[in-house]
Amino acid sequence: MQELTDANFAQEVLEADGPVVVDFWAPWCGPCRAVEPIFRELEQEHGQRVKFGKLDIDQNLETAARYDVLSIPTAILFDGGEPRETVIGARPRSHFEQAWAAYLTS
């Protein structure tokens, strides 16, 4: 998963050629660590269709605030420079797959 920052967010996410899932997280967040392996699995299986990245909200306050990330983990799927699907909280893999099905399987 690519490390995203305030500095590279526009280029790597908003200007990306395809959909990008952004995992908004923090090192101190236990539930964030719990969902990271799920995102890595999804990236291995669907990385040719959907790019995955993670953004540390403590180090990148501007981007987290811009997308109203008030609790973590929050995962937002961006496509065409716009947020399309948001999943808040630590969820089972099936929940993420269902939320992003149109992007993972297209």
N, C-alpha and C positions, 0 to 999 in steps of 0.2 A: 504494500500500500504506500502510495506516495505521500510524503510529508507536505502539507499545504500550509501556507502562511498568508498574512495580509498582503505581502509583497507579490506572491505568485498566484493568488487566488483567481484574479481576472483571467490571466493567461491560461492557467491549467484547468479551470472549471467553466467560467462564463464563456470563454472563446473556444472551448473544446469542440471537436468535430462530432462527438457523440455524447451519450449520457454519462454522467459522473455522479457516483455516490460519495458524499462527504460525511465522514464520521466526526462529529463535533464531540470532543472528549477532553479529559484532563488526567494527568498522571496519578492523582490522588483518588480518582473515581473507580471504586470497585466494580460496579456494573459495567463501566466502560471496558474494563479489562475482560469481563465475561463475554461481551459481544465481539471483541476483536477477532477471535478465532473464527467466528461465523463469517465475518466480512472477508477474512483471508480465504476461507473455503469458497465463498461465492466468487471472489476474484479469480481463483484458480479455475473454476468451472465456467465463468461467464466473462472473463477479462477481455475476450476479443470483442464483446458487445458493449460492455459497461466498464468504465474505469472506476477504480476505488482510491480514495485518498482520505487522510485524516488530518484534522486541524485542532491543535491544542488551544482551547479557548482562553487559557491563562496567558498565553504568549501572543494571542491574536485577537484581542478584544474587539477591534474594529469590525472584523468580518462576523464574529459571533453576534455582536449587537445589531449589525445590519440585517441579519436574518432572524432576529428575536429569539435566539437560543437562550432560554431561561433555565432549562434543566438538561442534564446530560445523563446518559448518552442521548444525543439526537442525531439521527441520520437523515439527510436530505438528498434526494435524487434530483439533480439538475439536468435539464435538457434544453438546448437552444438558449442557454444563458439564463434560464428561469427555473426557480424551484418548482418541481412537479409533484413529488410525493415525499411526505415527511413521516418518519416513525420516531416517536419519543419513548425512551425507556429501553431497558434490557428486555428483549423479546426472544422467543424461540426462532430458530432459522426459518421455519415454515411461515411465520408472520412476515418476515422480510421478503421471502420469496413471493408471497401473495401480494404484498403491497407493490412490488416492483415487477410483477409477472409480465406485464406488457413490454418492459424494457429488457428483461433477462432472456425472453424467449423469441423476441422479434428478429 
